[in-house]
């Protein structure tokens, strides 16, 4: 009964975050929604089937002549699992009651490892000089470090992400986590913001400004986050899809 109950709860939790809401986007990429729904349905059905099998078992009252003899005291051979196994229900209950948020500044601040220098590319298109060019953080970083045509030079851009503290005085990071598969392998994309005060940690903002060119040859082996001179910061609501 306990095993079937836990299985049912796990299936229900998966369906809650994937079928009944968009909470699954806090854990995996959007393309995983339908596999999650399918897996949740199968697990939920298996759990319900197990519960129905247990409920259908005939009840044998004590004292019946045809009932199996009770074991002697001290010789209970009925197999059972450790009570600590019930702790497996805690993550499931947490999903039902407290949906864990997407990864934020805590995860981004922990990763200060410089990334290897990217290879210069010519695949980025030109940016119009007379407008603010909105783009993902990943594109801004790619243009800043690997665009042989330096298409960001003297162009106004708008980036969206959450605020992260920096160890360097006079700057803070605009960040967004990128997924390879799921939240377990997420890594931060960060742009150093100069010229404006930092919003509170984990605040989602739109930052408008211009790229600060830095000669890569003057940097140590590996690269730091590209820099952006900000002219405006606007607080925004967290996006439904928090990862890039």
C-alpha positions in Angstrom: 0.0 0.0 0.0 2.8 2.4 0.9 4.7 1.8 -2.2 1.6 2.3 -4.4 0.8 5.5 -2.5 4.3 7.0 -3.0 4.1 6.0 -6.7 0.8 7.7 -7.1 2.1 10.9 -5.4 5.1 10.9 -7.7 3.0 10.6 -10.8 0.6 13.3 -9.5 3.5 15.7 -8.8 4.9 15.2 -12.3 1.5 15.9 -13.8 1.0 18.9 -11.6 4.1 20.7 -12.9 3.9 19.6 -16.5 0.2 19.2 -17.4 -1.6 21.6 -15.0 1.0 24.4 -14.9 4.3 25.7 -16.5 6.3 24.9 -13.4 8.3 22.3 -15.3 10.1 25.1 -17.0 12.0 25.6 -13.7 13.6 22.2 -14.1 13.9 21.3 -17.8 13.7 22.7 -21.3 10.3 23.4 -22.9 10.7 20.4 -25.3 10.5 18.0 -22.3 6.8 18.8 -21.5 5.2 16.0 -23.4 7.6 13.3 -22.3 7.0 14.5 -18.7 3.2 14.3 -19.2 3.5 10.8 -20.6 5.8 9.6 -17.8 3.5 11.2 -15.2 0.5 9.4 -16.6 2.2 6.1 -16.6 3.6 6.4 -13.1 0.2 7.7 -11.8 -1.6 4.8 -13.4 0.8 2.3 -12.0 0.3 3.7 -8.5 -3.5 3.8 -8.8 -3.5 0.2 -10.1 -1.4 -0.9 -7.1 -3.7 0.8 -4.6 -6.8 -0.8 -6.2 -5.1 -4.2 -6.0 -4.5 -3.7 -2.3 -8.1 -2.5 -1.6 -9.5 -5.6 -3.4 -7.7 -8.0 -1.2 -10.1 -9.9 1.1 -10.1 -9.0 4.7 -9.4 -12.0 7.0 -10.4 -11.2 10.6 -8.5 -12.6 13.5 -9.7 -15.8 15.1 -10.9 -17.4 11.8 -10.1 -21.1 11.8 -8.9 -20.9 8.2 -6.8 -17.9 8.9 -3.0 -18.2 8.9 -1.6 -18.6 12.5 -0.2 -15.5 14.1 3.5 -15.5 14.5 4.9 -16.0 18.0 6.1 -12.9 19.9 9.6 -12.0 18.9 9.4 -14.0 15.6 7.8 -11.5 13.2 9.0 -12.4 9.8 6.7 -10.1 7.9 8.9 -8.1 5.4 8.7 -4.4 5.7 10.9 -1.4 4.8 12.6 1.0 7.1 10.4 3.9 8.4 13.0 6.3 7.1 11.8 5.4 3.6 8.8 7.6 4.1 11.2 10.6 3.8 11.0 9.9 0.0 7.6 11.6 0.2 9.1 14.9 1.3 10.2 16.0 -2.2 6.9 15.1 -3.6 5.0 17.0 -0.9 7.3 20.0 -1.5 6.3 20.0 -5.2 2.7 20.0 -4.3 2.9 22.6 -1.5 6.0 24.7 -2.3 7.0 24.8 -6.0 10.8 25.3 -6.0 11.7 28.3 -8.0 14.1 28.4 -11.0 17.8 28.7 -10.3 18.9 32.3 -9.5 21.7 34.4 -8.2 22.9 31.8 -5.6 23.7 29.4 -8.4 25.2 32.1 -10.7 27.4 33.5 -8.0 28.9 30.1 -7.2 30.3 29.8 -10.8 33.2 32.2 -11.2 35.2 29.9 -13.5 36.4 31.8 -16.6 35.2 30.3 -19.9 37.6 29.4 -22.7 38.1 32.0 -25.4 35.6 31.4 -28.2 36.7 31.1 -31.8 36.0 34.3 -33.9 33.0 33.9 -36.1 31.5 35.9 -39.0 27.9 34.5 -38.7 26.3 37.3 -36.8 24.3 39.8 -38.8 24.7 43.6 -38.6 22.7 45.5 -36.0 20.7 48.7 -36.9 22.4 51.8 -35.5 19.2 53.8 -35.0 17.3 51.5 -32.6 17.6 49.5 -29.4 18.4 45.9 -30.3 16.9 43.4 -27.9 18.7 40.1 -27.7 19.3 37.1 -25.4 22.3 37.2 -23.1 23.8 34.3 -24.9 23.8 36.3 -28.2 25.3 39.3 -26.6 28.1 37.2 -25.1 28.7 35.5 -28.4 28.9 38.8 -30.3 31.1 40.4 -27.7 33.7 37.6 -27.6 33.5 35.8 -31.0 32.2 38.2 -33.6 35.1 39.0 -36.0 33.1 42.0 -37.3 32.5 43.5 -33.8 28.8 44.1 -34.6 28.1 45.3 -31.1 30.3 48.4 -31.4 28.4 51.6 -30.9 25.0 49.8 -30.9 22.3 50.2 -28.3 21.2 46.9 -26.9 18.6 45.7 -24.4 19.1 42.6 -22.3 16.9 40.8 -19.8 18.0 38.8 -16.8 18.3 38.8 -13.0 20.7 40.8 -10.8 23.7 39.1 -9.3 26.4 40.6 -7.1 29.9 41.0 -8.3 33.1 40.8 -6.3 34.5 43.7 -8.3 33.6 47.1 -7.1 31.5 49.4 -9.3 29.8 46.6 -11.3 27.2 43.9 -11.0 26.1 41.1 -13.2 23.0 40.6 -15.3 22.6 36.9 -15.5 20.5 34.1 -16.8 21.0 30.3 -16.5 21.3 28.2 -19.6 20.3 24.6 -19.7 22.0 21.8 -21.6 19.2 19.3 -20.6 17.9 20.2 -17.1 18.5 22.3 -14.1 21.1 19.9 -12.8 23.5 20.9 -15.6 22.6 24.6 -15.8 25.4 27.1 -16.0 25.3 30.9 -15.8 25.5 33.5 -18.6 26.7 36.7 -17.2 27.2 40.3 -18.4 29.0 42.8 -16.2 26.9 46.0 -15.9 28.6 49.3 -15.3 27.3 52.8 -14.6 24.1 52.2 -12.7 23.4 50.9 -9.1 22.7 47.3 -8.7 19.1 46.2 -8.1 18.4 43.7 -5.2 19.7 40.2 -5.9 17.4 38.0 -8.0 15.4 41.1 -9.3 14.5 40.6 -12.9 15.3 43.7 -15.0 15.8 45.0 -18.5 19.0 46.8 -19.0 19.6 49.2 -21.9 23.1 50.3 -22.8 26.1 49.7 -25.0 28.9 47.1 -25.1 32.3 48.1 -23.7 35.0 46.7 -26.0 37.9 45.0 -24.3 41.0 43.7 -26.0 41.0 40.0 -25.3 44.8 39.8 -25.6 45.0 41.9 -22.4 43.0 39.5 -20.4 44.3 36.5 -18.5 43.9 33.0 -20.0 40.2 32.4 -20.3 37.7 35.2 -20.4 35.6 37.2 -17.9 32.0 38.3 -18.5 31.7 41.0 -21.3 31.0 44.5 -20.0 28.0 46.7 -20.7 27.7 50.5 -20.0 24.1 50.9 -18.9 21.9 53.9 -19.6 18.7 52.5 -18.0 17.4 49.7 -15.8 13.7 48.7 -15.7 12.3 46.2 -13.3 10.2 43.5 -15.1 8.2 40.4 -14.0 10.1 37.1 -14.1 9.5 35.4 -17.5 7.5 32.2 -17.8 10.5 30.5 -19.3 13.4 31.6 -16.9 16.2 29.8 -18.7 17.9 30.4 -22.1 
